[in-house]
Amino acid sequence: MAHLILASSSPRRRELLQQLGLQFDVFSPEVDESVLIGEGIAGYVQRLACIKADAISAQFPDAVVIAADTSVGVEGNFRKTRIETTCF
C-alpha cells in the first residue's frame, strides 16, 4: 500500500482517518493563509488545500497526500477557525 500522508494538523481529520483504520503520517505545511482580494470562501479553501497538498507532495513524491481546509462563512464573510467554539 502507498505511503499515506495527512497534510493537516486538524485533530478531527486525524480522527476520521484513524476511524477508517488507515495508517498514515501527519505533516502540516507552513503556508500563507491570507485571503486574496475578491476571493470567495469556496475558492479560498480549495486553493489552500491544493497549496498544502503540493507542498507535501514535493517532499514525498511517492506518497498519497490528503489535504483539506476549513473556514466558516456567514453572509459573505468568512474566516479561519482554530477552535471549534469560534464564531461570528
KOLMIVO-752476 format. One line per field, with one value per residue (C-alpha): residue number from 1; y, z, x; residue in one letter. Coordinates in steps of 0.1 Angstrom, whole numbers, plus 5000, padded with zeros to 4 digits. Each point is the difference from the previous one (the first is absolute). Example, Ala and Ser with C-alpha at 12.3 -4.5 7.8 and 13.67 -1.06 7.14 Angstrom:
residues 2
i: (1_2)
Y: (4955_5034)
Z: (5078_4993)
X: (5123_5014)
aa: (a_s)
***
This chain:
residues 88
i: (1_2_3_4_5_6_7_8_9_10_11_12_13_14_15_16_17_18_19_20_21_22_23_24_25_26_27_28_29_30_31_32_33_34_35_36_37_38_39_40_41_42_43_44_45_46_47_48_49_50_51_52_53_54_55_56_57_58_59_60_61_62_63_64_65_66_67_68_69_70_71_72_73_74_75_76_77_78_79_80_81_82_83_84_85_86_87_88)
Y: (5000_5035_5023_5021_5035_5024_5035_5016_5006_4996_4976_4992_4990_4978_4984_4993_4982_4980_4990_4985_4980_5016_5003_5035_5027_5036_5029_5035_5023_5037_5019_5036_4998_5036_5006_5013_5031_4991_4963_4982_4974_4969_5013_5008_4966_4982_5021_4993_4963_4999_5020_4977_4969_5013_5009_4965_4983_5018_4985_4966_4994_4963_5006_5004_5033_5011_5037_5021_5034_5013_5035_5013_5024_5020_5024_5004_5004_4972_4992_4971_4981_4989_4989_4983_5027_5029_5017_5034)
Z: (5000_4992_5028_5011_5014_5015_4992_5029_5037_5005_5028_4984_4967_5018_5020_4968_4984_5031_5001_4965_5014_4977_5008_4991_5009_5008_4985_5002_4976_5008_4974_4996_5008_4991_4981_4965_4989_4987_5010_5010_5028_4976_4979_5032_5016_4967_4994_5034_4998_4967_5013_5030_4978_4976_5029_5015_4966_4991_5032_4995_4963_5004_5027_4998_5016_5015_5005_5010_5014_5020_5005_5012_4980_5009_4976_4978_5029_5009_5020_5011_5031_5024_5029_4996_5021_4978_4984_4986)
X: (5000_5012_5013_4971_5005_4975_5011_4981_5003_4963_4992_4966_5015_5026_4971_4980_5030_5006_4963_5005_5029_5025_5037_5013_5025_4991_5020_4985_5017_5005_4981_4988_4963_4992_4968_5005_4981_4966_5004_4969_4999_4999_5029_5020_4997_5006_5031_5014_4994_5018_5029_5003_4998_5026_5024_4999_5000_5032_5016_4985_4995_4991_4974_4962_4993_4967_4995_4970_4992_4970_4987_4967_4978_4970_4983_5031_5024_5024_5031_5021_4989_5027_4977_4966_4984_5011_4970_4989)
aa: (m_a_h_l_i_l_a_s_s_s_p_r_r_r_e_l_l_q_q_l_g_l_q_f_d_v_f_s_p_e_v_d_e_s_v_l_i_g_e_g_i_a_g_y_v_q_r_l_a_c_i_k_a_d_a_i_s_a_q_f_p_d_a_v_v_i_a_a_d_t_s_v_g_v_e_g_n_f_r_k_t_r_i_e_t_t_c_f)
***
